[in-house]
Amino acid sequence: MLEKFITLMLIGRDEEQGATAVEYGLMVALIAVAIIGTVSALGTGLNGLFTTITGSL
């Protein structure tokens, strides 16, 4: 899905030189959202795991 999004963003790249910064900005924003989502999901799961381990000890 990410590859399709990037491909669609880069199709008109040669025609619009000024849009490059906007494209990179959108890619950075998308990557940041993905990282935040992943860290949030893993953080919640790890918190539960450590709570279980602590309870077992």
For each residue, the residues with C-beta under 8 A, 3 or more apart:
1: 4 5
2: 5 6 30 34
3: 6 7
4: 1 7 8
5: 1 2 8 9 30
6: 2 3 9 10 27
7: 3 4 10 11
8: 4 5 11
9: 5 6 13 23 26 27
10: 6 7 13 23
11: 7 8
12: 15 16 19
13: 9 10 16 19 20 23
14:
15: 12
16: 12 13 19 20
17: 20
18: 21 22
19: 12 13 16 22 23
20: 13 16 17 23 24
21: 18 24 25
22: 18 19 25 26
23: 9 10 13 19 20 26 27
24: 20 21 27 28
25: 21 22 28 29
26: 9 22 23 29 30
27: 6 9 23 24 30 31
28: 24 25 31 32
29: 25 26 32 33
30: 2 5 26 27 33 34
31: 27 28 34 35
32: 28 29 35 36
33: 29 30 36 37
34: 2 30 31 37 38
35: 31 32 38 39
36: 32 33 39 40
37: 33 34 40 41
38: 34 35 41 42
39: 35 36 42 43
40: 36 37 43 44
41: 37 38 44 45
42: 38 39 45 46
43: 39 40 46 47
44: 40 41 47 48
45: 41 42 48 49
46: 42 43 49 50
47: 43 44 50 51
48: 44 45 51 52
49: 45 46 52 53
50: 46 47 53 54
51: 47 48 54 55
52: 48 49 55 56
53: 49 50 56 57
54: 50 51 57
55: 51 52
56: 52 53
57: 53 54
